[in-house]
Amino acid sequence: MENSKRTAEKRAQFIDEGVFVEINGIPQWLTFRGTDRSNPALLILSGAGAALSRMTPFFAPWEQEFTLVQWDQPGAGATQAKNGEAGTGRLTLDRITADAIAVAEFVRKHLRAERIAVLGISGGSIIGLKTIRQRPELFSAYVGTGQGVNWMRQEQLGYTMVLEQARAAGDQDAVAELEKIGAPPYKDAVTDAIKSKHCGALTAAEQAYLAALDPTIMAAVRTPPAGASWIAPGLAKTDPRATAMAAYEKLRGDIFAFDAYQLGSSYDVPMFFFQGDLDAYTVTAEVEAYAAKIEAPQKLFVTIPDGGHSAFFLRNVFLGLLTSHVRQVANRRS
């Protein structure tokens, strides 16, 4: 009887939801996953046009320590499929920041949390910084990875890094491709993508980790099981790459103009930066310099060995950092 009671209590604390929520005038897709509602909430902000909600099976281990909240931003995933081009409206970083604030407010009410933690990944780290800068009282902690600081400077440094690496490795094809496009800035997103293919490539450690995963995990990502809560029902399938590129093209000017230093140097939220030491896209040296210059109630800069721009793919190492450093300050009820 006692065991049955404990099992029922655990089930009551479990959360597994996917829902469209009216955010600043349009329905937007949110998912909530976790083994215990009393765990700190972690809102994950991805880059332009990316929808990490589809990768829910990959993030499953994190659900033991956090209630994960995935948001398909305007221009991405189920939100884009639901609203279409006309219904989505104009995409700007300021507009998505305003939506992120509204999402955070909804999450707090939905989970009965006073504050939530936020994880900004790549382009999502820009939204994350802008969001906590505007509404710090909503957040218990900020985590950035693949952190955008001065996007243009990081682009230029990254180009130099990968060109030097290609030359040192004798990779003549990469050298030729990079020399052909030259150093940024570029005139269009197509050329950006050529550089990004090299600067954002998975590191050997990231590739090895993904290759060693239980194959059922990525199978569930590619082909979600029927009735999966993280997949919005009744929507036509879209091409994720095409959707992401379309959103990126609209946000491209804002992204390249971004300079975190213009936001000011003082934050009211604990700041954590978990950066792949091999990140050649949002170059890590720039993130370390930025972390050293800002002021915050608590701050920490950590490099992830052998991690690149997608260091969160080293999910166990990344979870260890989240658990050791973020969870203790991300008390959602304080």
Secondary structure, 3 states (H helix, E strand, C coil): CHHHHHHHHHHHHCEEEEEEEEECCEEEEEEEEECCCCCCEEEEECCCCCCHHHHCCCCHHHHHCCEEEEEECCCCHHHHHHHHHHHHCCCCHHHHHHHHHHHHHHHHHHHCCCCEEEEEECHHHHHHHHHHHHCHHHEEEEEEECCCCEHHHHHHHHHHHHHHHHHHHCCHHHHHHHHHHCCCCCCCHHHHHHHHHHHCCCCHHHHHHHHHCCHHHHHHHHCCCCCCCCCCCCCCCCCHHHHHHHHHHHHHHHHHCCEHHHHCCECCCCEEEEEECCCCCCCHHHHHHHHHHCECCCEEEEEECCCCCCHHHCHHHHHHHHHHHHCCCCCCCC
